[in-house]
Amino acid sequence: MSASKQLPKIFLLLSVCFAVAVAFFAIEERFGGSPFEPLERYPTHLSPIPWSLYAVAPLLAGMAALSAFQFFPKQRVNKRLARSRFYLTTAMLLFGAWAMAWCYGALFASAVAMTLMVAAFAKAAMAMELRVAVPPSEVWLARAPVALFFGWSTTLAVVNWATLFRSLKWKLQWLSPEAWAALMLAALALFSLWFCLRFWDLFFIGAVVWGFLGIALKQDASEFVSRTAWLSIFVMILAILIKAPRKLLEEA
């Protein structure tokens, strides 16, 4: 294979290495402060408990597995991976930008970077043709890392914007903070459920449920917001359980 055809694979691998390095330095507080500091300084009803951010470790491990998987001989002609590489490379670079901006307290820059990262993962997920049957190796080593990161970043984008608005002391005159947070959770749950039922992708919704658990289990969480998070989790799981038997019959 020519060197020019290998470059997109190498760029993706390097971008994942960059994201891993930035995440490590962020945990070591090399970018001005702790990654948990913005959540503590500007708490909102959507702020999750700190351990929910540690999901980034297995997510980056999944992307590392994907960057290695693309070099397998059988993946040389995988058009789905080829179409998604640019978006995945962009997403990893944006993750690094987000982590640095977030730790430095540049919340507007971090919110923009996270939103663009969500868009990049969405494009990558669509390029992978989620409705097309693929071998299990591609499901677990390509689709799963992308869908999980997509779901996690979508939830964190909402949290990032809420944190930014809190830092600016921005409020809606006609809606209480609790009602606004519950509305955002409901909207995110509906989108996640739509995405899951349309593409039957349990990884995306699993990452969103993880984020909702981080909000629901927070000790000082508003009871109304916490109940909304738990109800959203229940509805999402119930809808999947109802859909699952029908899906299995269709594939039989």
N, C-alpha and C positions, 0 to 999 in steps of 0.2 A: 504494500500500500504506500502511495506517495506521501511525502512529508506534509504536503499541504492539506491532505485529508486527515492527517493525524492532529493537526493544530487545534481544531475545535475541541477535541478530546483532552488535549494537554491544557488548554485554557480553562476548561471546566475543572480539571484536577487541581490546577493552581489556584483557582478561585475558591475551591473548597478548603485547600490548605490555608489560604488567606483568612477565610471565615473562622477556621479552627484556631488559628493563631490569635486573631482578634478576640475571640471568646475567652481564650486562656488569659490574655493580658487584661481583659475586662474583669474577670474574677479576681485577678491579682491587683486590681484597682490601679492599673497603670494609665488610665484615661481620666484622671481627675477625681474619680470617686467610685463608690460601689454601684453595681447595677441595680441594687435594691434601694438606693438613696432617693431617686425620684418618687418612688411609690410611698416612701416614708415621709418625704417632705411635702408632697401634695397628694394626700390620701383622698380617694373618691370612693363612691359606692361600687365602682367597677374594679377597684384595685384588688388583685388576687393576693393570696398569701405568698410570701417570698419563694417557697420551695417550688411553686409552679413554674418559675423561670428556669429551674434546673432541667426542664424538659429539653432545653437546647442541646444538652450533651448527647442523648440518644438520637436526636434529630440530625445533628452534624455527623454522628457516626453512620447514620443511614445514608447521608449524602456522600460520605467517603466510600461507602459500599457501592453506591451507584457509580461514582467516578471510576471505581475499579472494574465494575461490571461491564462498562462500555468498551473495555479493551478485550473482552472475551471474543474469541474467534467468531462465534455464532452471531455476535452483535454487530459485525461489520456491515451487514446489510439491513440493519434494523432502522427503518425510516422514522419510526416513532421517536427513538432516541436522538436521531440526527436532527429532527425538527425541533426538539425540545432543548438542545444543548445551549443555544444562544440565550434563551430565557433563563435556564438554570444558572448559567455563568453570571448573568446579570443579577439574578436573585441573590447569589452568594456575595457578590460585591456590594450589593445594597445592604445585605445583612451586616457586613463589616462596617459600612458607613453608619447604619442605624445604631449598632452597639457603641461605637465611639461617640456619636452625638448624644445618645441616651446617657452614657456615663458622665459626659461633660456637662450635662444639664441643658443642652441645646434641644429643647423639647419640640420646637416647630420643625427643625431639621430632621429630628428622629421620626416625627410623625409622617413627614413627607417621604422619607426613605422607607419606612415600614409600609406605607400605602403603595408605593411603587413596587416594593418587594412582593406584596400580595398580588398585584397585577401581573408581575413576572411569573409567579408560581401558577396563577390561573391560566396564563397562556401556555405554560409548560404542560399543565395537566390536560388541557385541550389537545395539545400536540400529541399526547400519548394515547389518544383515542380510547378513552376509558370504557366505552361501550363495546369495544372489540375484544374478543377472547384472545388471551395470550398465555404463554407457558407460565407455570408457577414461579419460575426463577425471575421472570420479568415483573410479575406481580409484586414479589417481595423485595426485589433488589432495585426496582426502578419506580414502579407506581407508588408503592407504600411510602418510601422516603419523601417523594414529592407531595403526595396527598397529606401526609402528616404535617409536613412543614407548612403547607398551604393552610391547613386548618388552624395550626398554632399561631401563625403570623396574622391570620384574619382576626382571631380573637385579640391578639396583642395590639393590633392596629387600633381597635376600638378602645382598649385600655390606654394606649398612648395618647390618642386624641382627648380622651377624658382627663388625663393627667395634665395635658397642655391647657385645656380650658380652665381647669382648677387653678393652675399657676397664674392665669390671666384674670382670675376671679370673675369669669364669665358665667352668667346665669340666665336661665329663661324665666321671664316674669310670670308666665302663665302655666309653668310646669315645675313641680318640686324636684329637687335632685334625685330623690328616691324613685319618683315616677319616670324621670328621664332615664335612669339607669335600668329600670325594669323594662322600659320600652326598647332600649338598645339590646338587652338580653333576648327579648322576644323576637326582635327582628333578626338577630344573628341566629337564633334557634330555627326560625322559619327558613332562612336561607340555607342553613346547614342541612335541614331535613329535605328541602327541595333538591339540593345537590346530591345528597345520598340516594334518594329515591329515583332520581333521573339517571344517575350513572352507576348506581349500586356500589358506591365507594364508602366502605365502612371506616377507612383510615381517616378521612377528612373529619367525619363527624365524631370519631373517637378523640381526635385532638381538641375539637371544640368542647366536648364533654369534660376533658381534662381541665380546660380553662374555666369552665363553669364550676367545677368542683373547687378550684382555687378560690373562686369568689364566694361560693356557698359555705365553705368551711372556715372562712375568716371569722375570728372570734368577735370582733367588734362590728361585724356586718349588720346592716339594717335588716330587720326581720322581714320586711316586705321584699327587699331585694333578694335576700337569701331564699325566701320561699319561691320567688319567681325563678331563680336559678335551679332550684330542686325540681320545680314543676316542669321547667323546660327540659331538664335531663330525663325526667319520667316520660314526657310526651315523645321525645326523640327515640328513646329505647323502645317504647310501646309501639310506635309506628314501624320501627325496624322489625320487631318480632311479628307484627301482623303481616308485613310484606314478605318476610323471609320464606314461609312455606310456599307462597305463590311463585316466588322467584326460583325456588328449587324445582318446582313442577315445570316451569317454563324451560329450564335447562336440562331436565331429564330426557 
